[in-house]
């Protein structure tokens, strides 16, 4: 039982490190092609700066375009300006 718990903790830690690394690489990658359109809100046509704006933009995007909200939400979050407390 103890071995199983430590394996789960190790797996969770590994997944966290991988997620942090992928996010870091994403921050190093410049915006390209349609990335610019996902960095602005579909509802206000201004850069997304908060989670509230993100959800409003997702609502408009869901009903106006294709309805792929889960994947699009992740993309919007990655391009959201100032998500870590500094200008994107």
VOVEXTI-431916 format. One record per residue: residue number from 0; residue in one letter; x, y, z of N, C-alpha, C in turn. Coordinates in nm, 4 decimals. Layout:
# residues N
<NUM; 'a'; <X; Y; Z>; <X; Y; Z>; <X; Y; Z>>,
...
END
This chain:
# residues 88
<0; 'x'; <0.0825; -0.1198; 0.0000>; <0.0000; 0.0000; 0.0000>; <0.0869; 0.1262; 0.0000>>,
<1; 'x'; <0.1929; 0.1253; 0.0818>; <0.2808; 0.2414; 0.0905>; <0.3537; 0.2638; -0.0427>>,
<2; 'x'; <0.3949; 0.1536; -0.1070>; <0.4635; 0.1627; -0.2357>; <0.3703; 0.2209; -0.3421>>,
<3; 'x'; <0.2450; 0.1808; -0.3390>; <0.1472; 0.2307; -0.4358>; <0.1260; 0.3811; -0.4199>>,
<4; 'x'; <0.1204; 0.4278; -0.2953>; <0.0998; 0.5704; -0.2696>; <0.2205; 0.6525; -0.3159>>,
<5; 'x'; <0.3408; 0.6033; -0.2884>; <0.4597; 0.6768; -0.3309>; <0.4716; 0.6783; -0.4833>>,
<6; 'x'; <0.4268; 0.5714; -0.5493>; <0.4260; 0.5684; -0.6960>; <0.3296; 0.6725; -0.7511>>,
<7; 'x'; <0.2139; 0.6868; -0.6890>; <0.1158; 0.7870; -0.7311>; <0.1694; 0.9284; -0.7124>>,
<8; 'x'; <0.2361; 0.9506; -0.6012>; <0.2945; 1.0827; -0.5750>; <0.4047; 1.1123; -0.6768>>,
<9; 'x'; <0.4863; 1.0135; -0.7063>; <0.5924; 1.0310; -0.8060>; <0.5345; 1.0598; -0.9435>>,
<10; 'x'; <0.4287; 0.9902; -0.9803>; <0.3640; 1.0125; -1.1089>; <0.3041; 1.1528; -1.1166>>,
<11; 'x'; <0.2380; 1.1957; -1.0104>; <0.1800; 1.3301; -1.0064>; <0.2892; 1.4366; -1.0166>>,
<12; 'x'; <0.4001; 1.4162; -0.9477>; <0.5110; 1.5117; -0.9531>; <0.5707; 1.5167; -1.0934>>,
<13; 'x'; <0.5865; 1.4018; -1.1563>; <0.6390; 1.3966; -1.2927>; <0.5454; 1.4694; -1.3896>>,
<14; 'x'; <0.4160; 1.4484; -1.3755>; <0.3188; 1.5154; -1.4623>; <0.3232; 1.6664; -1.4426>>,
<15; 'x'; <0.3421; 1.7100; -1.3195>; <0.3515; 1.8533; -1.2910>; <0.4760; 1.9138; -1.3542>>,
<16; 'x'; <0.5871; 1.8436; -1.3458>; <0.7117; 1.8917; -1.4057>; <0.6977; 1.9000; -1.5581>>,
<17; 'x'; <0.6362; 1.7990; -1.6185>; <0.6159; 1.8001; -1.7629>; <0.5244; 1.9155; -1.8040>>,
<18; 'x'; <0.4159; 1.9366; -1.7305>; <0.3232; 2.0465; -1.7612>; <0.3929; 2.1815; -1.7486>>,
<19; 'x'; <0.4757; 2.1968; -1.6457>; <0.5488; 2.3226; -1.6273>; <0.6476; 2.3444; -1.7420>>,
<20; 'x'; <0.7141; 2.2381; -1.7853>; <0.8099; 2.2480; -1.8941>; <0.7414; 2.2848; -2.0257>>,
<21; 'x'; <0.6280; 2.2218; -2.0546>; <0.5533; 2.2523; -2.1770>; <0.5037; 2.3968; -2.1744>>,
<22; 'x'; <0.4559; 2.4429; -2.0594>; <0.4109; 2.5814; -2.0471>; <0.5276; 2.6776; -2.0675>>,
<23; 'x'; <0.6425; 2.6439; -2.0134>; <0.7621; 2.7261; -2.0317>; <0.7992; 2.7347; -2.1801>>,
<24; 'x'; <0.7988; 2.6201; -2.2488>; <0.8295; 2.6209; -2.3918>; <0.7260; 2.7012; -2.4700>>,
<25; 'x'; <0.6002; 2.6938; -2.4286>; <0.4956; 2.7719; -2.4944>; <0.5222; 2.9213; -2.4801>>,
<26; 'x'; <0.5679; 2.9629; -2.3635>; <0.5975; 3.1045; -2.3419>; <0.7147; 3.1528; -2.4267>>,
<27; 'x'; <0.8059; 3.0632; -2.4618>; <0.9202; 3.0999; -2.5455>; <0.8847; 3.1072; -2.6938>>,
<28; 'x'; <0.7758; 3.0421; -2.7323>; <0.7368; 3.0358; -2.8729>; <0.6610; 3.1611; -2.9128>>,
<29; 'x'; <0.7033; 3.2293; -3.0182>; <0.6323; 3.3505; -3.0605>; <0.4952; 3.3171; -3.1213>>,
<30; 'x'; <0.4049; 3.4152; -3.1165>; <0.2736; 3.3964; -3.1776>; <0.2888; 3.3880; -3.3289>>,
<31; 'x'; <0.2063; 3.3039; -3.3913>; <0.2151; 3.2823; -3.5345>; <0.0764; 3.2519; -3.5894>>,
<32; 'x'; <0.0470; 3.3024; -3.7074>; <-0.0761; 3.2743; -3.7827>; <-0.2011; 3.3047; -3.7002>>,
<33; 'x'; <-0.2831; 3.2021; -3.6719>; <-0.4097; 3.2270; -3.6019>; <-0.3933; 3.2478; -3.4519>>,
<34; 'x'; <-0.2723; 3.2393; -3.4003>; <-0.2499; 3.2656; -3.2577>; <-0.2953; 3.4061; -3.2196>>,
<35; 'x'; <-0.2780; 3.5004; -3.3114>; <-0.3178; 3.6383; -3.2821>; <-0.4678; 3.6501; -3.2600>>,
<36; 'x'; <-0.5458; 3.5773; -3.3395>; <-0.6911; 3.5858; -3.3223>; <-0.7355; 3.5239; -3.1900>>,
<37; 'x'; <-0.6629; 3.4249; -3.1404>; <-0.7000; 3.3639; -3.0128>; <-0.6471; 3.4417; -2.8925>>,
<38; 'x'; <-0.5631; 3.5395; -2.9156>; <-0.5140; 3.6198; -2.8037>; <-0.6060; 3.7379; -2.7739>>,
<39; 'x'; <-0.7057; 3.7597; -2.8599>; <-0.8027; 3.8665; -2.8345>; <-0.9401; 3.8063; -2.8085>>,
<40; 'x'; <-1.0233; 3.8802; -2.7403>; <-1.1568; 3.8337; -2.7047>; <-1.2502; 3.8413; -2.8250>>,
<41; 'x'; <-1.3288; 3.7378; -2.8428>; <-1.4286; 3.7387; -2.9490>; <-1.5469; 3.8281; -2.9135>>,
<42; 'x'; <-1.5619; 3.8632; -2.7865>; <-1.6751; 3.9463; -2.7460>; <-1.6418; 4.0956; -2.7438>>,
<43; 'x'; <-1.5181; 4.1322; -2.7077>; <-1.4833; 4.2747; -2.6974>; <-1.3804; 4.3200; -2.8004>>,
<44; 'x'; <-1.3195; 4.2269; -2.8716>; <-1.2138; 4.2544; -2.9692>; <-1.0965; 4.3297; -2.9040>>,
<45; 'x'; <-1.0649; 4.2936; -2.7813>; <-0.9492; 4.3470; -2.7080>; <-0.8725; 4.2283; -2.6495>>,
<46; 'x'; <-0.7465; 4.2480; -2.6115>; <-0.6710; 4.1372; -2.5520>; <-0.7399; 4.0815; -2.4268>>,
<47; 'x'; <-0.7357; 3.9500; -2.4131>; <-0.7942; 3.8838; -2.2960>; <-0.6991; 3.9017; -2.1791>>,
<48; 'x'; <-0.7499; 3.9580; -2.0689>; <-0.6641; 3.9856; -1.9532>; <-0.7121; 3.9230; -1.8237>>,
<49; 'x'; <-0.8297; 3.8598; -1.8253>; <-0.8795; 3.7974; -1.7026>; <-0.9593; 3.6721; -1.7371>>,
<50; 'x'; <-0.9842; 3.5912; -1.6357>; <-1.0634; 3.4711; -1.6584>; <-1.2074; 3.5047; -1.6954>>,
<51; 'x'; <-1.2603; 3.6136; -1.6409>; <-1.3972; 3.6538; -1.6754>; <-1.4069; 3.6873; -1.8244>>,
<52; 'x'; <-1.3093; 3.7600; -1.8764>; <-1.3068; 3.7910; -2.0196>; <-1.2899; 3.6639; -2.1018>>,
<53; 'x'; <-1.2095; 3.5727; -2.0513>; <-1.1887; 3.4460; -2.1201>; <-1.3202; 3.3703; -2.1351>>,
<54; 'x'; <-1.3995; 3.3618; -2.0282>; <-1.5257; 3.2884; -2.0340>; <-1.6281; 3.3585; -2.1219>>,
<55; 'x'; <-1.6324; 3.4919; -2.1189>; <-1.7235; 3.5650; -2.2088>; <-1.6849; 3.5402; -2.3541>>,
<56; 'x'; <-1.5555; 3.5450; -2.3815>; <-1.5084; 3.5209; -2.5164>; <-1.5404; 3.3784; -2.5609>>,
<57; 'x'; <-1.5248; 3.2826; -2.4705>; <-1.5572; 3.1436; -2.5020>; <-1.7054; 3.1256; -2.5333>>,
<58; 'x'; <-1.7892; 3.1946; -2.4595>; <-1.9339; 3.1872; -2.4823>; <-1.9670; 3.2347; -2.6238>>,
<59; 'x'; <-1.9129; 3.3505; -2.6616>; <-1.9384; 3.4040; -2.7952>; <-1.8788; 3.3115; -2.9012>>,
<60; 'x'; <-1.7582; 3.2639; -2.8783>; <-1.6912; 3.1751; -2.9725>; <-1.7695; 3.0457; -2.9911>>,
<61; 'x'; <-1.8224; 2.9906; -2.8838>; <-1.8974; 2.8651; -2.8895>; <-2.0198; 2.8779; -2.9792>>,
<62; 'x'; <-2.0942; 2.9861; -2.9613>; <-2.2179; 3.0017; -3.0381>; <-2.1956; 3.0618; -3.1769>>,
<63; 'x'; <-2.0893; 3.1360; -3.1974>; <-2.0672; 3.2017; -3.3259>; <-1.9864; 3.1156; -3.4237>>,
<64; 'x'; <-1.8965; 3.0321; -3.3727>; <-1.8096; 2.9579; -3.4639>; <-1.8357; 2.8076; -3.4587>>,
<65; 'x'; <-1.7526; 2.7317; -3.3897>; <-1.7591; 2.5866; -3.4058>; <-1.7954; 2.5054; -3.2821>>,
<66; 'x'; <-1.8048; 2.5644; -3.1659>; <-1.8462; 2.4912; -3.0470>; <-1.7400; 2.4048; -2.9810>>,
<67; 'x'; <-1.6166; 2.4114; -3.0225>; <-1.5116; 2.3305; -2.9600>; <-1.4586; 2.4026; -2.8366>>,
<68; 'x'; <-1.5349; 2.4056; -2.7324>; <-1.5022; 2.4917; -2.6188>; <-1.3881; 2.4409; -2.5312>>,
<69; 'x'; <-1.3738; 2.3121; -2.5121>; <-1.2689; 2.2628; -2.4224>; <-1.1310; 2.2915; -2.4804>>,
<70; 'x'; <-1.1086; 2.2549; -2.6045>; <-0.9797; 2.2772; -2.6686>; <-0.9542; 2.4268; -2.6869>>,
<71; 'x'; <-1.0567; 2.4999; -2.7288>; <-1.0406; 2.6431; -2.7499>; <-1.0101; 2.7155; -2.6194>>,
<72; 'x'; <-1.0715; 2.6714; -2.5098>; <-1.0467; 2.7340; -2.3804>; <-0.8998; 2.7194; -2.3418>>,
<73; 'x'; <-0.8424; 2.6037; -2.3656>; <-0.7006; 2.5829; -2.3356>; <-0.6142; 2.6756; -2.4208>>,
<74; 'x'; <-0.6485; 2.6870; -2.5482>; <-0.5740; 2.7758; -2.6367>; <-0.5837; 2.9213; -2.5953>>,
<75; 'x'; <-0.7045; 2.9651; -2.5610>; <-0.7227; 3.1025; -2.5158>; <-0.6396; 3.1287; -2.3908>>,
<76; 'x'; <-0.6373; 3.0334; -2.2993>; <-0.5614; 3.0518; -2.1756>; <-0.4124; 3.0663; -2.2042>>,
<77; 'x'; <-0.3623; 2.9882; -2.2979>; <-0.2201; 2.9970; -2.3303>; <-0.1827; 3.1317; -2.3884>>,
<78; 'x'; <-0.2749; 3.1937; -2.4606>; <-0.2459; 3.3218; -2.5240>; <-0.2914; 3.4410; -2.4420>>,
<79; 'x'; <-0.3522; 3.4163; -2.3256>; <-0.4054; 3.5240; -2.2448>; <-0.2902; 3.6127; -2.1957>>,
<80; 'x'; <-0.3041; 3.7390; -2.2176>; <-0.2030; 3.8354; -2.1761>; <-0.2025; 3.8485; -2.0244>>,
<81; 'x'; <-0.0857; 3.8586; -1.9657>; <-0.0700; 3.8846; -1.8223>; <-0.1186; 3.7704; -1.7334>>,
<82; 'x'; <-0.1073; 3.6451; -1.7783>; <-0.1587; 3.5349; -1.6965>; <-0.0683; 3.5006; -1.5792>>,
<83; 'x'; <0.0590; 3.5400; -1.5852>; <0.1498; 3.5133; -1.4742>; <0.1904; 3.6384; -1.4019>>,
<84; 'x'; <0.1197; 3.7478; -1.4239>; <0.1503; 3.8718; -1.3548>; <0.2464; 3.9631; -1.4278>>,
<85; 'x'; <0.2803; 3.9256; -1.5503>; <0.3640; 4.0138; -1.6320>; <0.3018; 4.0235; -1.7702>>,
<86; 'x'; <0.3308; 4.1285; -1.8393>; <0.2739; 4.1483; -1.9730>; <0.3174; 4.0401; -2.0688>>,
<87; 'x'; <0.2198; 3.9808; -2.1418>; <0.2460; 3.8698; -2.2339>; <0.3327; 3.9097; -2.3428>>,
END
